[in-house]
Amino acid sequence: MPGMQPVAVVTGASSGIGAATAERLAREGYRVVLAARRRARLDEVAARIAQRGGSASVAQLDVTDRAAVTDLAGSLDHCDVLVANAGGAIGLDEIADASAEDWLAMYQANVLGTLHVVQALLPRLIASGNGTVVIMGSTAGLGAYEGGGGYVAAKHAVHALAGTLRLELCGQPVRVIEIAPGMVRTEEFALNRFRGDAERAAAVYAGVAEPLTAQDVADAVAWAVTRPSHVNVDLMVLRPRAQAAQHKVHRTG
């Protein structure tokens, strides 16, 4: 809206890519709404933003809780950007041994969580006259790999959601951007995937000189969001130079 500071809602903003993206968008002039489950971590991110002169507010939120998402949307007077980043992977089991509960948890967080926030905030994004939805996909949504079945399935669904939404919003003043990172080393993604097993988490990145960082992905989000409003970055795939494909990674030592 003219004369108002633009607002960006970032889910999964308590750490990793979400936190880095929130901090970067704050530097771009957005008032950032930090949404995630861990209030203390959100407060830390908000404090860092404030120290740099940015504007942020905190909303403790589980994106799988539809009522809570609806309440968050209702608390906002307007919204210009949604970064649907919350999600994650669980385990690296082959399909023959996979847990249906793990698959369901990944589907709920990655797919239904994205659906909830998109549906709740879409009216405000349209009303802004120049809205942007950024959906955090993954290269797992563009190909398969052994042991990744549940996460691959969830991220394929996220990719389909983004493409379908873009078609359905054609003619509306809202862009739909999908960012699909490959190997990103954050403090928690692999650790959460392996339920706190630090050794297995570290092995994911063993011998890889420079995986992507959360800041690399945040840079990509900020670049896409700040293009002129007629420019839609449909899909941006990011990988470290050492990762030529999902299954081909150069490792040293």
C-alpha positions in Angstrom: 0.0 0.0 0.0 1.3 3.5 -0.9 3.2 5.2 2.0 3.3 2.0 4.2 6.4 0.0 5.0 6.1 -3.2 3.1 5.6 -6.3 5.2 7.2 -9.7 4.7 6.1 -12.8 6.6 8.8 -15.5 6.8 7.9 -18.9 8.2 10.5 -21.2 9.7 12.3 -18.0 10.7 13.9 -19.2 14.0 17.1 -20.5 12.3 18.8 -21.4 9.1 17.5 -20.2 5.8 14.4 -18.7 7.4 16.3 -16.6 9.8 18.9 -15.5 7.2 16.1 -14.6 4.8 14.3 -12.5 7.4 17.4 -10.6 8.3 18.2 -10.0 4.6 14.6 -8.8 3.8 14.8 -6.4 6.8 17.9 -4.9 5.3 15.9 -4.4 2.1 13.4 -2.3 4.0 10.7 -4.8 4.8 9.0 -5.0 8.2 9.5 -8.7 8.8 7.1 -10.9 10.7 9.1 -13.8 12.1 7.0 -17.0 12.4 8.1 -20.3 13.8 7.5 -22.5 16.8 10.4 -21.5 19.1 9.7 -18.2 20.6 13.2 -17.7 22.2 15.0 -18.2 18.9 12.6 -15.8 17.2 13.3 -13.2 19.8 17.1 -13.6 19.1 16.5 -13.1 15.3 14.3 -10.1 16.0 17.0 -8.6 18.3 19.6 -8.9 15.6 17.4 -7.2 13.1 16.7 -4.4 15.6 20.4 -3.9 16.3 20.9 -3.2 12.5 18.1 -0.7 12.5 15.5 -3.0 11.0 11.9 -3.7 11.9 10.6 -7.1 13.0 7.8 -8.7 15.0 7.5 -12.2 16.3 4.7 -14.7 15.9 5.0 -18.1 17.6 3.5 -20.4 15.0 3.3 -24.0 13.9 2.3 -23.9 10.2 0.6 -27.3 10.6 -2.0 -25.6 12.9 -4.5 -24.2 10.5 -6.3 -22.1 13.2 -3.1 -20.5 14.4 -2.1 -19.6 10.8 -5.6 -18.1 10.3 -5.1 -16.0 13.5 -1.7 -14.8 12.3 -3.2 -13.6 9.0 -6.0 -11.9 10.8 -3.5 -10.0 13.0 -1.9 -8.3 10.0 -3.2 -5.1 8.4 -1.4 -5.9 5.2 1.1 -8.3 3.7 3.3 -7.8 0.6 5.6 -10.8 0.7 5.2 -14.3 2.0 8.3 -16.6 2.3 6.9 -20.1 2.9 10.1 -21.6 4.2 9.0 -23.9 7.1 9.6 -27.6 6.5 12.3 -30.2 6.9 13.4 -33.7 6.4 13.3 -36.7 8.6 15.5 -39.7 8.2 17.3 -41.3 5.3 15.5 -44.6 5.2 14.9 -46.6 2.0 11.2 -47.0 1.0 11.2 -50.7 2.1 12.0 -49.6 5.6 10.5 -46.1 5.8 8.2 -45.0 8.6 4.7 -43.9 7.4 4.6 -41.5 10.4 7.8 -39.8 9.2 6.3 -39.4 5.7 3.2 -37.9 7.2 5.1 -35.5 9.3 7.1 -34.3 6.3 4.0 -33.9 4.2 2.2 -32.0 6.9 5.2 -29.6 7.5 6.3 -29.1 4.0 3.1 -29.3 1.9 0.1 -28.6 4.2 2.1 -26.0 6.1 2.8 -24.2 2.9 -0.8 -24.6 1.8 -2.1 -23.1 5.1 0.0 -20.0 5.0 -0.6 -19.4 1.3 -4.4 -19.7 1.7 -4.5 -17.5 4.8 -2.4 -14.7 3.4 -3.4 -14.7 -0.2 -6.2 -12.2 0.2 -3.8 -9.7 1.7 -1.2 -10.4 -0.9 -3.7 -9.7 -3.7 -5.0 -6.6 -1.9 -1.4 -5.2 -1.7 -1.6 -4.8 -5.5 1.9 -6.1 -5.8 2.3 -9.3 -3.8 5.0 -12.0 -3.9 4.8 -15.6 -2.7 8.2 -17.2 -2.3 8.0 -21.0 -1.8 11.1 -22.7 -0.5 11.4 -25.9 -2.6 14.4 -28.1 -3.0 16.3 -29.9 -5.7 14.7 -32.9 -4.0 11.5 -31.7 -5.6 13.1 -32.0 -9.1 14.7 -35.4 -8.8 14.9 -38.5 -6.7 17.7 -40.0 -4.6 18.1 -43.2 -2.5 16.9 -42.8 1.0 15.1 -39.6 0.3 11.7 -41.0 -0.7 9.5 -39.2 1.9 11.3 -35.8 1.6 11.5 -36.2 -2.2 7.7 -36.9 -2.4 6.9 -33.9 -0.1 9.1 -31.5 -2.1 7.7 -32.7 -5.4 4.3 -31.8 -4.0 5.6 -28.4 -3.0 7.0 -27.9 -6.5 3.6 -28.8 -7.9 1.8 -26.5 -5.5 4.0 -23.6 -6.7 3.4 -24.3 -10.4 -0.3 -24.7 -9.9 -0.6 -21.5 -7.8 1.2 -19.5 -10.5 -1.2 -20.7 -13.1 -4.2 -20.0 -11.0 -3.1 -16.5 -10.1 -2.3 -15.5 -13.7 -3.9 -12.0 -14.1 -3.7 -11.3 -10.4 -1.1 -8.9 -9.0 0.9 -11.6 -7.3 4.1 -13.3 -8.3 4.9 -16.9 -7.3 8.6 -17.7 -7.0 10.1 -21.0 -6.2 13.6 -21.2 -4.8 15.1 -24.8 -5.0 18.4 -25.1 -3.1 20.6 -28.2 -3.2 23.2 -28.9 -0.5 22.9 -26.2 2.1 24.9 -26.5 5.4 22.9 -24.9 8.2 23.2 -25.5 11.9 20.1 -27.7 12.2 18.7 -29.2 8.9 20.8 -32.3 8.8 20.9 -32.6 12.6 17.1 -32.6 12.7 16.9 -35.0 9.9 19.0 -37.5 11.8 17.2 -36.8 15.1 20.2 -35.1 16.8 22.9 -37.6 15.6 25.7 -35.1 15.0 28.0 -37.7 13.4 25.5 -38.7 10.7 24.7 -35.0 10.2 28.3 -34.1 9.7 28.8 -36.9 7.2 26.4 -35.3 4.8 28.9 -32.5 4.2 32.1 -34.5 4.7 34.8 -33.5 2.2 32.6 -30.8 0.5 34.7 -27.7 0.6 31.9 -25.1 0.3 28.3 -26.2 0.6 25.8 -23.4 0.2 25.0 -21.4 3.3 21.8 -20.0 4.6 23.0 -16.5 3.5 23.5 -17.7 0.0 19.8 -18.8 -0.2 18.7 -15.6 1.5 20.6 -13.6 -1.2 18.7 -15.5 -3.9 15.3 -14.8 -2.2 16.1 -11.1 -1.8 17.2 -10.8 -5.4 14.1 -12.5 -6.7 11.8 -10.5 -4.5 13.3 -7.1 -5.4 13.1 -7.5 -9.2 10.7 -5.1 -10.9 7.1 -6.2 -10.3 6.6 -7.4 -13.8 9.5 -9.9 -13.5 8.6 -13.3 -12.1 11.5 -15.6 -11.3 9.5 -18.8 -11.7 12.1 -21.2 -10.4 15.7 -20.7 -9.2 17.8 -23.7 -8.6 20.9 -23.2 -6.4 23.7 -25.7 -5.8 27.2 -25.4 -4.6 29.8 -25.8 -7.3 30.8 -29.1 -5.8 27.3 -30.5 -6.4 26.7 -31.2 -10.1 23.5 -33.1 -9.5 21.5 -34.4 -6.6 23.6 -37.6 -6.7 27.0 -36.3 -7.8 29.0 -34.4 -5.3 32.8 -33.8 -5.3 34.3 -34.7 -2.0 38.0 -34.3 -1.0 40.0 -36.5 1.4 
